[in-house]
Amino acid sequence: IFDLDGNLLDCNKATNMFLSEHTLENDIIGKNFREFWSYHEKDKPLIPLFEEILEKITKDEKNLKFEFPIHRSIGDKLWVSAIASLLKIGKETVIQFIMQDITKRKNT
């Protein structure tokens, strides 16, 4: 779950562990997506992708489905399928990302 500025507010343990391993950080909660997509040079193209997603979803308020690769610190690449949607939590509007590892499907 991200705020509308792209700061990670919350995620499940598996996502936190995966992205923490990606960035070699202990915890990514509170970090902006620009920070963790800047860790690896090969992931920097994800920054404009996520900027575009934030812009589209806040403007159109429609669910967006997309796929993207993530390069991990151990040298391999994972493919992720994601659905982004706006969500109201109390008075705050946030963006929820539901992600699934699709690496096996992409590699076949």
C-alpha positions in Angstrom: 0.0 0.0 0.0 1.4 3.3 -1.1 0.4 6.9 -0.5 -0.3 9.1 -3.5 3.3 10.4 -3.4 4.7 6.8 -3.8 5.7 6.2 -0.3 5.3 2.6 0.9 2.9 2.7 3.9 2.5 -1.1 4.4 3.1 -4.4 2.8 3.0 -8.1 3.8 6.0 -9.8 5.2 6.8 -11.6 2.0 6.9 -8.4 0.0 8.9 -6.6 2.6 11.4 -9.4 2.8 11.7 -9.7 -1.0 12.1 -6.0 -1.6 14.4 -5.7 1.4 16.7 -8.4 -0.1 16.5 -6.5 -3.4 17.7 -3.3 -1.8 19.8 -4.9 0.9 17.8 -2.8 3.4 16.3 -4.2 6.6 12.9 -2.7 6.0 11.4 -0.7 3.1 8.3 0.6 4.9 8.3 4.4 4.6 10.6 4.5 1.6 9.5 5.9 -1.7 9.4 3.6 -4.8 12.0 5.8 -6.4 14.4 4.8 -3.7 14.1 1.0 -4.0 13.9 1.1 -7.8 17.1 3.2 -7.9 19.1 0.5 -6.1 20.0 -1.5 -9.3 20.8 0.3 -12.5 18.6 -2.2 -14.5 15.6 -1.4 -12.4 15.7 2.4 -12.9 13.4 2.2 -15.9 10.7 1.1 -13.3 10.7 4.6 -11.9 8.9 6.3 -14.9 6.7 3.2 -15.2 5.5 3.6 -11.5 5.2 7.4 -11.9 2.9 6.8 -14.9 0.9 4.3 -13.0 0.4 6.7 -10.1 -0.6 9.4 -12.4 -3.1 7.2 -14.4 -4.7 5.6 -11.4 -5.2 8.9 -9.5 -6.6 10.5 -12.6 -8.8 7.7 -14.0 -9.5 5.8 -10.8 -9.4 2.5 -12.7 -7.6 -0.7 -11.8 -4.4 -1.1 -13.8 -2.8 -4.4 -14.6 0.9 -4.6 -15.7 4.0 -6.8 -15.7 7.6 -5.9 -15.0 11.0 -7.5 -14.3 12.8 -6.9 -11.0 16.6 -7.5 -10.9 17.6 -8.9 -7.5 20.9 -8.2 -5.6 21.9 -11.9 -6.1 21.9 -11.4 -9.9 18.7 -13.0 -11.1 15.6 -11.5 -12.6 12.1 -12.1 -11.4 8.9 -11.2 -13.4 6.0 -9.8 -11.5 2.4 -9.3 -12.5 0.7 -6.5 -10.6 -2.8 -4.9 -10.2 -2.9 -1.4 -8.9 -6.1 0.1 -7.5 -7.2 3.1 -5.5 -8.4 2.3 -2.0 -10.0 4.4 0.8 -8.7 3.8 4.3 -10.7 6.1 6.6 -10.3 9.5 5.0 -7.1 8.7 3.2 -6.9 7.5 -0.4 -4.0 5.0 -1.1 -2.9 2.8 -3.9 -2.9 -0.9 -3.3 -0.6 -3.2 -5.4 -1.3 -6.9 -5.6 1.7 -8.6 -7.0 2.3 -12.2 -8.2 5.6 -13.8 -9.2 5.2 -15.0 -12.8 8.8 -15.8 -13.5 8.2 -19.5 -14.4 5.5 -18.5 -16.9 7.8 -15.9 -18.5 10.7 -18.3 -18.7 8.8 -21.0 -20.5 
